[in-house]
Amino acid sequence: MNDRISKLFSCCLNNRVVIIDTNFKGFHATLKKMEPTCNSDRWYIEKFKEGPEFSQIINGKEYYFQRLV
């Protein structure tokens, strides 16, 4: 893996990766475009601090989030 990549965030929906980004701000911006009612970036930062993976239901759809690095 590229040594310059220090973080990698992914989001899956229906067993497909719908967002992947090395920058959290870009990751959250993309999520906000897909789901305008998603939580604040601060909420997701705290969830990633609790652990590398979690799921969340937004508008009746279950998303799976993961920090890979």
N, C-alpha and C positions, 0 to 999 in steps of 0.2 A: 504494500500500500504506500501511497505517496506520503513521505514524512512531513510534508507541509500541512497536511490535513490533520487538525487537532480535534475537530468535532464533526459529526455527521448525524443529521436528524432525518428521520423518515416518518411518514404517515401512510397507513394502508386503509383501504376501504374495499370491501368485497374481495379480499385476497389479492388486491393489486396495489402496488405502490403508487400513490397519487401525488405525493410531495417528497422530495429528497433535496436536502440543501446542507452545505457546510457552514452556513451563516444563519444563526437563529433568527435574526431580524427578518431576513428574506424568507425563511421558513414560515414565520408567523404571518408575514404579509400575504404570502400565497394562500395560507389557510384562511385568512380573513376574506380574501377574494372569493374563495370557494364557499365559505360558510360565514357570512357577515355577523351571525349571532354567536360566534365562538367566544370563548373567554379571552381575557386580556393576556398580553404577552407575559406579564408578571406571574399570572396563574400557571402558565405552562412552564416557566422557568422553575417555579417552586415544585411542580410535579416532577420535573426531570431531576431536581435535587433529591427528591424522595427515592427515586429509583430510575433505572434506565428504560423502563417500559411501563406503559399504562394504556387503558382504553377509556374512551369517553363517547357518550351518545350525544350527538348534535342533530337536532331536527329529525329525530327518529332513525338516524344512521349511526352505526357503531364504527368509530375510527380507532385504529390501533397506532399508538405513537411509540417511537423507539429512538434512543440516543445510541448510536452504534460505536462511537469512539469516545 
